[in-house]
């Protein structure tokens, strides 16, 4: 049953799943609490446009994806700060237009390119050794940054104005959070795909949100859900020949609804720490 | 007893001089000249959109004046990241904070220490002691491990006031501290604010739409209508001829004082 551990592609897939699941669900806590779901979803589209452009011009895909993702996340952040339109409208326009760019870039290519669709739908079993090295490196960068700035990130998620008013450099921290979203989206792109990556940021944290009243515990529960469902997704996809990204996301969705229908006293009981 | 005139002069903690603030190309406050002295308890009133919240945000350094100046503790705060900011505690308008935010009471109050500590410093024992003292000051020490979201509106306000106190501020800015809580609790919260003002010698600026509730408590009332419309002792500001110019037909005179029409849905 565990003969798959001998395959290098499976080893890479499991390590990638562990990292992507952990990083997404940890960062997801701040995304959910700060209310950036929409910005994050769009960042994934933009990162995909970056991948398409990279293939068109034969540049390193992850690098261009990070550039596209960061620029779009920052643009969305600026719109949130001084939007003249309602935020969902202006950000919606920004994101559909980056998707349009992605489709345009794909259309400009002479030949059908299957690898691009790997970034769109995710293909964790085809992560190359080089890609895994990049994923490990980026995961360390994101986790280190989260660790160093967690108190500031919690504070701006609670109330950005109050954080700013208390002397926290709230705006730089907000843009740091947007940057981390872009980097995390890109490091997860190959494993989960642009269409589904945002579920990984959103669902474990939203499930944890329903289960506790403590920031600290919400973070740990979210990370546990993220890692367990990612690993389970890879294993189920191997055993039952399913695509792993959707399997992971549907597992997370099932847990989310389970938490939703649990009686309140079982979910958010009084904190005791 | 010898008097020292220089020392007897009240010290300004906040001094606006012909300050104008614009928010997305609209003038929010125009030509404001206003000085708040150390230890004063000032109420800020005015109709919706008159700049009440803007004046607090200006003092917090969240926005800069387009023209004119603002001095805080004798510092011309031209730089938004002014180091005096940690000395100003702030209670934002209720409803801005997500009631379901997963956070315990102590986790909330300790956040008051984050800005004081600065980047890369974890909060330690001393911060914990200060946070617990702040909870004690607002009479909520027994609730330290409770989920913030499960407290009543009045208790939440007290916790957020404790969060501001954990900064060990000299000035406390309160934005509509009694909105959205029942009448009995409103009085408890105001009594707490009055006691903090007295015992901790805090300078307090309290923004409210409820002019009757606040006027017996404050030393001074400031009436905003984008400009500084009136400023003085409550009895000199709460006059029909003054209020009617600002509130127009919304002003209703009752036996218990003035009521602003359309406010009924607030309480």
Interface residues (C-beta under 8 A of the other chain):
Chain A: X33 X82 X84 X148 X149 X151 X152 X154 X155 X158 X159 X161 X162 X163 X164 X165 X166 X167 X168 X169 X209 X212 X213 X214 X215 X216 X217 X218 X268 X270 X271 X272 X273
Chain B: X24 X57 X60 X61 X62 X81 X83 X85 X86 X88 X90 X92 X96 X97 X100 X101 X102 X103 X104 X107 X108 X111 X112 X114 X115 X116 X118 X119 X120 X122 X123 X145 X146 X147 X148 X149 X150 X167
